[in-house]
Amino acid sequence: MTTITPKPENLASLIFFIRGEKVLLDTDLAVLYGVEARALNQAVARNRKRFPDDFMFQVSEDEYEHIRSRFVTTSDAKDSNSSQSVMSTRKHRGLAYRPYAFTEQGVAMLSSVLRSPRAVEVNIAIMRTFVQLRRLMDSNRDLARKIEAMEMRYDEQFSAIFDAIKQLIADDQDRKAKPKRPIGFI
């Protein structure tokens, strides 16, 4: 079984945005924890009360097809750290299988269900990844706010220029509309 080094840069590509939540799929988590997906799901099933719907949910067929369409599912991936190799383990699960998606809270709850040293190490890396993604999203929001403020400020400055241009155009039209002096001798 291939394992992924639990570092934020390796985990970010495994996080999907489904139903308005950032989630990790059970098959990816199983690879990270070094266990079979079946074993991970059995541990969750034994502790189902710890995983309400906002911690974990099963993806729909459409959501799963959308996820699968994002990856090439080849079994001979060269880079064991790539999400491509993780997706390759899924194709053997069959078309009827739809994975479970774990939110950030669900992944944190997994640490109380899976108590191996590897699980602790992986959970720490996953939490750091979620924090980095949150910071990135916040910095993008700040940037959007700054751009919007600049647009408003420059719109005000440019509105004065546009008013001056409109006035010049209106003056020119008034000048053209006035009757011209006749040419020649009177």
C-alpha positions as CSV (number, residue, x, y, z in Angstrom):
1,M,0.0,0.0,0.0
2,T,1.4,3.4,-0.9
3,T,1.7,6.0,1.8
4,I,1.8,9.7,1.4
5,T,4.2,11.8,3.5
6,P,1.9,13.8,5.8
7,K,3.0,17.4,4.9
8,P,0.6,20.2,4.0
9,E,2.0,20.6,0.5
10,N,1.2,16.9,-0.1
11,L,-2.2,17.0,1.4
12,A,-3.6,20.2,-0.2
13,S,-4.3,18.4,-3.5
14,L,-6.4,15.8,-1.6
15,I,-8.8,18.3,-0.2
16,F,-12.1,18.7,-2.2
17,F,-14.8,21.3,-2.0
18,I,-18.1,19.4,-1.8
19,R,-21.4,20.8,-0.5
20,G,-19.7,24.0,0.6
21,E,-17.2,22.2,2.8
22,K,-13.5,21.4,2.4
23,V,-13.4,17.6,2.8
24,L,-11.0,14.6,2.5
25,L,-12.3,11.3,1.2
26,D,-12.1,8.1,3.2
27,T,-9.9,6.4,0.6
28,D,-7.4,9.2,0.8
29,L,-7.5,9.2,4.6
30,A,-7.0,5.4,4.6
31,V,-3.9,5.8,2.5
32,L,-2.6,8.6,4.7
33,Y,-3.2,6.5,7.9
34,G,-1.7,3.4,6.3
35,V,-4.9,1.3,6.7
36,E,-7.4,-0.1,4.3
37,A,-10.5,2.1,3.6
38,R,-12.7,-0.8,4.8
39,A,-10.9,-0.8,8.2
40,L,-11.2,3.0,8.5
41,N,-14.9,2.9,7.7
42,Q,-15.5,0.0,10.1
43,A,-13.8,2.0,12.9
44,V,-16.1,5.0,12.0
45,A,-19.2,2.7,11.9
46,R,-18.4,1.4,15.4
47,N,-18.3,5.0,16.6
48,R,-21.1,6.4,14.4
49,K,-22.4,8.7,17.2
50,R,-19.1,10.6,17.0
51,F,-19.6,11.5,13.3
52,P,-22.8,13.6,12.7
53,D,-23.6,14.7,9.2
54,D,-21.6,17.9,9.5
55,F,-18.5,15.8,10.3
56,M,-18.9,13.1,7.6
57,F,-21.3,12.3,4.7
58,Q,-21.4,9.9,1.8
59,V,-20.9,11.7,-1.6
60,S,-23.6,11.4,-4.2
61,E,-23.1,9.7,-7.5
62,D,-22.9,13.1,-9.3
63,E,-20.3,14.4,-6.8
64,Y,-18.3,11.2,-7.1
65,E,-18.3,11.4,-10.9
66,H,-17.2,15.0,-10.8
67,I,-14.3,14.0,-8.5
68,R,-13.3,11.1,-10.7
69,S,-13.4,13.2,-13.8
70,R,-10.7,15.4,-12.3
71,F,-8.1,12.6,-12.3
72,V,-6.6,10.1,-14.6
73,T,-7.0,6.8,-12.8
74,T,-3.9,4.8,-13.9
75,S,-2.4,2.2,-11.7
76,D,1.1,2.8,-12.8
77,A,1.6,6.3,-11.3
78,K,5.3,7.1,-11.0
79,D,5.1,9.5,-8.1
80,S,3.8,7.9,-4.9
81,N,3.1,11.3,-3.4
82,S,0.7,12.3,-6.2
83,S,-3.0,12.3,-5.8
84,Q,-3.1,10.3,-9.1
85,S,-1.7,7.3,-7.2
86,V,-4.3,7.7,-4.5
87,M,-7.1,7.8,-7.1
88,S,-5.7,4.6,-8.6
89,T,-6.6,2.7,-5.5
90,R,-10.2,3.8,-5.8
91,K,-10.9,2.2,-9.2
92,H,-10.8,-1.3,-7.7
93,R,-13.6,-0.5,-5.3
94,G,-16.2,-0.8,-8.0
95,L,-18.8,1.6,-9.5
96,A,-21.3,1.0,-6.7
97,Y,-18.9,2.3,-4.0
98,R,-19.3,6.0,-3.2
99,P,-16.7,7.3,-0.7
100,Y,-17.4,9.1,2.5
101,A,-16.2,12.7,2.8
102,F,-14.8,13.9,6.1
103,T,-14.9,17.6,7.0
104,E,-12.2,19.2,9.1
105,Q,-14.1,18.3,12.3
106,G,-14.6,14.7,11.1
107,V,-10.9,14.3,10.5
108,A,-10.2,15.7,14.0
109,M,-12.7,13.2,15.4
110,L,-10.8,10.4,13.6
111,S,-7.9,11.0,15.9
112,S,-10.0,9.8,18.8
113,V,-11.1,6.7,16.9
114,L,-7.7,5.8,15.3
115,R,-5.1,5.9,18.0
116,S,-1.9,4.9,16.3
117,P,1.2,7.1,16.2
118,R,0.7,7.4,12.4
119,A,-2.9,8.7,13.0
120,V,-1.6,11.4,15.3
121,E,1.1,12.5,12.9
122,V,-1.4,12.5,9.9
123,N,-4.0,14.5,11.9
124,I,-1.5,17.1,12.8
125,A,-0.5,17.5,9.2
126,I,-4.1,17.7,8.0
127,M,-5.0,20.3,10.6
128,R,-2.1,22.4,9.5
129,T,-3.2,22.1,5.9
130,F,-6.7,23.2,6.7
131,V,-5.3,26.2,8.6
132,Q,-3.1,27.1,5.7
133,L,-6.1,26.9,3.3
134,R,-8.1,29.1,5.6
135,R,-5.3,31.7,5.8
136,L,-5.0,31.7,2.0
137,M,-8.8,32.2,1.6
138,D,-8.7,35.1,4.2
139,S,-5.8,36.8,2.4
140,N,-7.7,36.5,-0.9
141,R,-10.7,38.1,0.8
142,D,-8.5,40.9,2.1
143,L,-7.1,41.4,-1.4
144,A,-10.6,41.6,-2.9
145,R,-11.6,44.2,-0.4
146,K,-8.5,46.3,-1.1
147,I,-9.2,46.1,-4.9
148,E,-12.8,47.1,-4.3
149,A,-11.7,50.1,-2.2
150,M,-9.2,51.2,-4.9
151,E,-11.9,50.9,-7.6
152,M,-14.3,53.1,-5.5
153,R,-11.5,55.7,-4.8
154,Y,-10.5,55.8,-8.5
155,D,-14.1,55.8,-9.7
156,E,-14.5,59.0,-7.6
157,Q,-11.4,60.6,-9.1
158,F,-12.3,59.5,-12.6
159,S,-15.8,60.7,-12.2
160,A,-14.4,64.3,-11.9
161,I,-12.5,63.8,-15.1
162,F,-15.5,62.3,-16.8
163,D,-17.6,65.3,-15.6
164,A,-15.0,67.6,-17.1
165,I,-15.0,65.7,-20.4
166,K,-18.8,65.8,-20.5
167,Q,-18.8,69.5,-19.9
168,L,-16.3,70.0,-22.8
169,I,-18.4,67.9,-25.1
170,A,-21.5,69.8,-24.1
171,D,-19.7,73.2,-24.7
172,D,-18.6,72.0,-28.1
173,Q,-22.1,70.9,-29.0
174,D,-23.5,74.3,-27.9
175,R,-20.8,76.1,-30.0
176,K,-21.7,74.0,-33.0
177,A,-25.5,74.5,-32.5
178,K,-25.1,78.4,-32.5
179,P,-25.8,79.9,-35.9
180,K,-22.6,80.8,-37.7
181,R,-21.8,84.2,-39.0
182,P,-22.4,84.3,-42.7
183,I,-19.3,84.4,-44.8
184,G,-18.8,87.2,-47.2
185,F,-19.8,90.9,-47.4
186,I,-23.0,92.1,-46.2
